[in-house]
Structures are given as C-alpha cells and as structure tokens.
Amino acid sequence: MSTFLGSLWWMLVALGVLVTFHEFGHFWVARRCGVKVLRFSIGFGRPLWTRHGKDGTEYVVAALPLGGYVRMLDEREDHVPAHQLDQAFNRKPVLQRMAIVAAGPAANLLLAFALLWTMLVIGRPDYAPVIGKATGIAAQAGLRTGDRILAVGERETPTWSEAGMALTVAVLDRQPVQVRVQGGDGEESTRTLALDRLPASIDELRALEATGLIARHQLWPAIVGSVRADTPAWGVLAEGDRITAIDATPIASFDDIPPAVAALGTRGGPGMVEIERDGERLALELTPVRLVVGPGSSAWALGVAPAERRMPATDAVLRVGPLDAIPAAVRETGFQMRQLVEMVGRAFAGKVSVQNTVAGPLTIAQAANDFASRGAAWFLNFLALLSVSLALINLLPIPVLDGGHLLYYLIELARGRPLGERAMAAGQYLGLALVAGLMGLAFYNDILHLVS
C-alpha cells in the first residue's frame, strides 16, 4: 500500500472510531434521559448505508467521513407532536441537557482509557532509555554514555519514548529538571539538567537535541560500508568491520571516528585501529592522511565510509499486567490531558509555535500511517491521544462545540432562564467564525509542513 493510500486509510479508521464513540456518548445518555433520537449519523452528506431501528432511530453511514452527529427531537428544529413533547430535548431539565452534551467528550476520554489499557496489556515495542552519547548540558550535568534514564522529574521512564517526551516538555518550560539514572555499575544517582540556561531561540521540534542527549539506538553504528581505493584503509579494513577503538580512544558510533582520526593525525605516526570482524577482535596499524573532503578543504581520514543507516530492532517493551494496567491507563490519560492543556498554554504564552501546535488532516493522516506501520500497540497509543484531543477540543467554550452549549446551559442555570434567541444566534455565528479560523490555520500548517 502506498504512503498516500495508507495515510488516507488509517486516518479514516481513526476518525471513524473516534467519531462513533463520541456520538454514541451523546446517543446513549440522551436515550437514558428519555430523549427521542431521530438519527445517528457517522459522516455527513449523502447516506451510503441506512437502517431504521426498532427504537425509531435512523442509523446512517454518510459519504463524508469527517465527523458525525446525533439528531434529537427538538421543538427548535421541527414541529413536535403533542404526544411526544416529553421526549423533546429542549423540554428536558437543564442538568439533563448538560449531561447529554458532556457525554460526547466523556465517551472520548473513556475510549482513551480503554485504548491505553489495551496498549499496556499487549505491550508497546520500544527502545531502552539508555544514553548513547552525552554532550553539552547533559555532559555538564554528569550524564554519561551507558546511563539508563529511570525518571525525568516525577515521570517514570521505562522506555526512550517516555524519557524523550518528558525531556522535551522540560526543555519547552526552560526549567531545571532532575534526571534519575542508573549507571553501568548498577548504582543509581540523580543529575540536574540546567535547562534554564538554554537559549530562547530553540526550535521545539528539536528540543530533545538541545539537551545534548543521544539515545543508544540513535547512534550511527561504526560499521564500515565501503573503503576508498588508495587510502590507508584500502586492503586493511573491509566492508562490515565494526570499529571499536582508534589509538585507544573508544568508538561508540561512526560520528566518533573523525575526531579520533584527527587526533591521531595531529599526533603523527601510526596508531592501532581495533575492529570486530566475523566475531573476532583485531588490532590493525593505520596511519591517517589528509584527504579532500570538500571544495578547498581537507581533513585527516582513513578512507572509510559508513554503512547504510538502519534503525536497530527494538530492545524494550512497555507492558504491564491487566490489573496494574487499570491505574496506569488512568494516569496516562490524565497525563495526556494535562500535556495538551499545557501545550495550548505554551502556545498562547509564545513558548511554542502555533505552527507546531495545531495540526490539520494531512498531518494527522501522515501520523496515523506512521504509527500504524509501527504495530497495533503504537496505533492504539496514537488513537488514545487523538481521542483525548477530540474531547478537549469539544470542551472549548466556543458556540457550535459541546463546550459552547455547556456554557449556554451554565448561563441558564445562573439566570434561571435560557438566553434569548438573538444572543444565541450571535454566539453561533461567532462560534462558526472561530471554528473556520481554526480549520484554516490547521490547513495552512499542513501546507507549510508539506512544502518544508
């Protein structure tokens, strides 16, 4: 399946699941409150599939799968026979109307909990939170190659994804953060990353890089991919050799080779290059020479190029038992809610770019395809995040959204009577303008991402 078709398919799957649960929340509570539901529709536009239930509800799957709705009996929309007035939405007490409206976002939060519980039980493959290289602020804090990150602040980090997210959030807030690690000797210690010393101009998409931490699995293996003819390595090193040390300097990744070779070249004379070949450890004598590396520039080199860079196999799994997964899923749902709210706050405060905060359908489609390609657990994690996002967006106090209706009902509770039709109509127009502006911003961000 092509990337385009895969992105389209997984976005439709994601939207279908989230919208169905959202609208079912409205539907279920409306029925419990005695409101007659006329139509339950997944999608908008021309119906592709229709069924009339014994309960009198018309169930529809429509052509445009970008939302859905529940149409209830309501005197404000159509004539209601006298014998059905007690089933009309507008005739119900304000608290019941509030419950019906809030049920949609609540259903999305319950869905997020269920998705995260399932993800935790089946296990999400990931990488161990082991540091491959520490520079800059991380090195100044005392973090070292081989340290396992156990926690960042108050958040436990069983995998690199949790560690990366926690560190990214800490960078955005520019606050010092405590990092608990376990060294190669098994001893635990706590280091302080002085993130308040970072410059304000850091791109939030590269926030993790600003810490100076590189994960072990992100290192480019020091494996020889090719050897240049008529260079010191020609006839000595071979494709597939793993370089482990140069002149007694340990080599963890291919990025470590140039500085080690430069140091050897500056010192002068031959040096020992230690390698692994076919399971054997060898020490070979080589003398660097200066080779042209660009227009008018040269550098000390051996004449080797790296092998094709590939992500290694995952070496960790985020998994807990069914019972332990219940509180864990509750905590993770709350964590995602808190992070989304705080991210909106950072956008208003100018700490993060709105361009990287508001995502449109194209970005969501690409993300859906990417997460689906990683496996079921990752896609469930992605669906949970989308479900929480949908719940919080719908709770915004914007007319036409669930939060706007809840605001109207709160005003009705305070005043003892509903708002006038003129005020509600003005609110609807304002809400439509705000939603249209938000959608426009999302599409604009999508276009910028595609162009870049």
N, C-alpha and C positions, 0 to 999 in steps of 0.2 A: 504494500500500500504506500502511495506517495506521501510525502510530508504534508502536502496540501489536503489531500483526501483524509489522511489520518487526523490532521488538526480539526477539520470540519466534523468528522465523525465523533471524535471524543468530546468536542465542545457540545454537540447536540446531545450526546449521552449525559454529560454533566448538567446541562440546562434542563433536560427532561427530568432527571432525578430530583434536582433541587426545586424546580417549579412545581412538580407534582406534590412533593411533601409540603411545600409552602401553602399551596391552595387547599390541600387536604386538611391542613390545620384549621383554616377558615371554615371549610365544609363541615368537619366533624363537630366543632364547637357550636356552629350555627344550628346543626341538627339537634344537639343536646339542649339548646336553648329554645327549641320549638319553632325555629325559623324555616320556612319552606324554601328549599334551594331549587331554582329553576334550571340552572345549567352549571355544569362543572367542566371547564374547558382547559385543555392543555394546548397552548398555542393560540394564535389569533388568525383571523381571516377565514377563508373558505374551509368548511369542515371536510376532513378526509375520512373520518370514521365517526359514526353516531350510534348511540344506543340509548333507548329510553328505559330507565329502571322502574321497578315496581313502586319505588318511593316517589315517583313523579318527576325525578330529576333527569335531565338530558345530559348524557356524558359524551364529550366531544374531544376528538384529537384534530386540531386545525393545521392549516398549511404552513403558517409562520411560527416556528418553534422558539420564539424569543420571549416567552412569558406565558401567562395564563390568567384565568380569572374564575371567580365563583359569582354567579348572578343569583341574587336572592329576591324574594318577593318584597317589593318596596313601593309605597304609595308615591314616592317622589319620582319614580321612573315610569310607572304604568298604573292603569286602573286596577284596583284590588277589590274583588267581590266581597260583600259584607261578611259572608260566612268564613272568609279567610283572613280577615283583618288581624286576628290574634296570631297569625303566622307571619305577619309582615315585619321586616327588620326594623323599620322606623318606629314601630309600636312597642318594641321591647324596651325594658328599663335601660338606662344609660350604662350601668355596670355590665349588663349582658352584652350590649353593643361593643363596649370596650374589650370584653373578653373575646368576642368573635374576631375583632380586628387584630388583637395582640396574638391570636392563636397562630397566625401565619409565621411571624418571626420566631415564636416559641417552637413551632414544629421544626424550623431550620436548626435551632440550637439543639433540640433533641436528636435530630438527624446527625449533626456534627458529633455529638457524644457517641452515637451508635457506630458511626464510621470510624472514629478514633479507637473505640473499644475493639472493633473488628481488626483494625490495623495492628493494634498492640498484641492481639491474641495470635494472629497468623504470622506476625513478625515482619519488620521492615528491614531489608538488607541495607547495610551502610558501611561506612569506614570507621575504624577505631580512631578515637580522638588523640592521636599520637603526633607530636610535633616532629616534622621532618627537618625544619630549619628555623632558627630564630635570629632575627636581626633587629636593628633599631630599638624601639621602645621595649619590645619583647625581650631582647637580649639584655638591655639595661635593667630590666626587672628581675633577671636571673633565670629566665626560662631557657631550657636547653634542648638540644636535639635528643629525641627519645623520651621526653617527658610525656606522660599521659594526663590530659586535662580531665579532672574529675568533676569540677564545678566552676562556673563563672558567676560570681555573685552568689545569689541564692538558688540558681538553677543548676540542677544536676545535669551532667553532660555525658550520657552513656555512649553517644556516637559523635562523629565530627559534625553532623548537621546541627545538632543541638548546641555544640560548642560554637560553631560558626555563627548561628543566629544570635546567641547571647552576646558574643563579642561584637557583632555588627550593631546591635542595639546600643551597647555601651559606647561604641565609637560615635554614634549619632548624638548621644547625650553629652559627649565630651566630659565624662566624669571618671575619676579613678575607679578601677574595679578590681576586686580581689579574685585571683585565679588560684584554685586549689589543684595541685598537680601531684602525680606520683612519679618519682624518678626511676631510672633504670635499676637502682638498688632496692626498690620497693618502699623507700622512705617517702612519706607524704609531707608536703610543705605548702605554704600559701605565699603567693607573689602578688605584688600590686602593679598593675599596668597603669602608668600615668597618662591616661588618655586625655586629660585636660591640657596636656602640652602639645596636642596635635593641632596643626593649622586649621583654620575655619574653612579653607577652600577645598577640603577633601570631597571628592565625588562619592556620594553614598553608595553607588554601585560597586565601588572599590574600597569600601570601608574596612573590610577584613584585611586587605593588603596593608592598610595603614598601621596595623598593629605590629607588623614585621613577622607575623607567624605564617609559616607554610606547612600544610599538613604532610604527613609522611607519604600519603598516596598521591599527592600532587607533584612530588618531585619527579624530574625527568631522569629516568634511570641512566646511570653512567655506562651504558652499553654501546659498544662500537657498532655503528651502522655501516660505515664504509671507511676505507683507508685511501688517502690520496697518494698517487704514484710519486716517486722521487721525493719522499718526505721521510723524516726519521722513523715514523711508524710503519712505513712500507716494508713488507716482508717480516715484520716483527709482531705487530698486532694484527688481529684478524676480526672479521665480522662476527659479532656475537660475544666477543670478550667483554667481561664486566670489569671496569677499572675500579679498584678498591682503595688505592693509595698512590700518591706521587711524591717521591722524595720524603717518605714518612708522613706526609700530610693525608689524613683520611679523606676519602672521596665518597660523599653520600648521593650526589646527583651529578648530572652532566654539567650543571651550572658551576660546580666546584672545580672543574678541570681547568678552565682558562686562568684563574688567579694562581692556581698551584703551578701550572706550567710557566706562567710569567715569573713567579718567584724563583723557579728552578733556572730559567733562562737568565735572569738577572744575576743570580749567584755564579753562574757559569759552570761548565763541565757537565758530565753525565749524571743522571740520577736514576734511582730504581723505580720502575712503574710496576706496581703489584696488580695482578689481574686474577680473575677466576675464569677458567676455560674448561668446559666439559667436566665440571666437578672438581678440577684440580686448581690449586693455588700456585701461581708462578710469579717470579720476580724477574723483570726484564730491564736491561740497562738501555736508556734512551737519552739523547741529547737534543733539546729543543733548538729550533732555528726560527729566524724571523721570516714569516710568510705574509704576502699581501692579503689583506682582509677587506680592502675597500679602496676606492679611488684615493691615491696618495697616502694610504695608511698601511701599517704593518703591525704584526704582533707576534710574540713568541708562541709557537704552536708545535704540536707533534704530527699533525696531518690527519686527524681522525674527525669524522662527523658522527652525530648521534643517530641511533636507530629511530625508526618511526615511533612517535609518541603515542602510547595507548594507555587508557585507564586500566589499572590493575583490577583484579577480582576483589569484590567486597570482602572484608575480613571481620565484620561485626554485624550483629542483628539486634534491632530494638524490639524485644519481645518480653511479655510478662504473662503470667497465668490468668485465666478467665476472671477469678475473683479479684486479684490485685489490679487487673485492668480497669475495673469499675472506678475506683478513686483516681487512678492515673488518667483515665479518659476525662473525668470531671475536671481535674487540674489542667489538663492540656486544653480543653475547651475554654476554660477561664483565661488561660494564658493567651490563647489566640485572640479572644475578645479584647483583652487588655492591650495587647500589642497593636491591634487595629485601631483602637480608640486613640492610643498614644501616638500612632503614626499620623493620624489626622491632625492631632495637636501639634506635632512637629512640623507638618506642612504649613499650618497657619502661622507658626512661630518662625518660619523660614529656615528651619534646621534641615529640611529635606525638600527636594524639588517636587512641585506638583506633577511635573512630567513623569516622575518615577513613582508617584503615589496613586494616580488614577489610571487604571488600565481599561482598555477597550476590548471589544470582542476578538479582534485579531490577536492581541497579546494573550488573551485568555485561551484562545484556540491553540496557539503555539505551546503555551504552558501545559495545556491538557494533553497534547500529543507527547510532549517530553516526559511528563510524569507517567503516562500510560506505558511508555516504552521502558520504564524502569521496573515495571511489575505492578501487580494488583495492590500491594500494600502502599506503594507510593501514590497510586492514583486515588486510593481511599483517603490518604492524608490530604491530597490536593482538593478532593471533593469536600472534606470537612472544612478546610479553610474557606472555600467558596461559600459553603453553607453559612458559616459564621458571618462572612462579609455580607451576604444577602440579608441576613437577619438584621444586622446593624444598619445597613443602608435603608431598609424599610422602616426602621425605627426613627430615622431622622425626622424632626418636626417640620416636614415640608408637605403642604397640602398636595393631594393625589397619592401620597405614600401612606402606609399604615400609620406612621408616626404623626403625620398631619391630621389624620382622622382622630387619633387618640388625643391630640392637642385640642381639637374641637370639643371632644366629649369632656375633657377636663374643664374647659371653659364653661360648658353646660352645667357641670356639677357645681362649679363655683357660683354661677349666676342663677341657677335654678331653672333655667330655660335655654333652649338652643340658640345659637347665633342666627341672626337674620339671614334671609336668602341672599341679599346683596353682599353682605360681608363674606359669606361662604363662597359665593361666585368669584369675588375678587381674590380670595385666597386660592381658589382653584387655578385661576389664570396665572397668579404669581408662582404657584407650585409647578405648573406646566413649563413656565419660563425657566425656572431653576433646573428642573429635570432636563429640559432641552439643552441648557447651557452645560450641564454636567456631561450629557451624552456627547455634545460637540467637543468638549475637552478630551473625553476618552478617545474619540476617533482621531482627533488631532495628535494625541500622544502616540496612537497606533501608527499613524503615518510617519511621525518622526522616528519611531523605532525601526520601521521598515527601511526608511531612507538611510539611517545610520548603520 
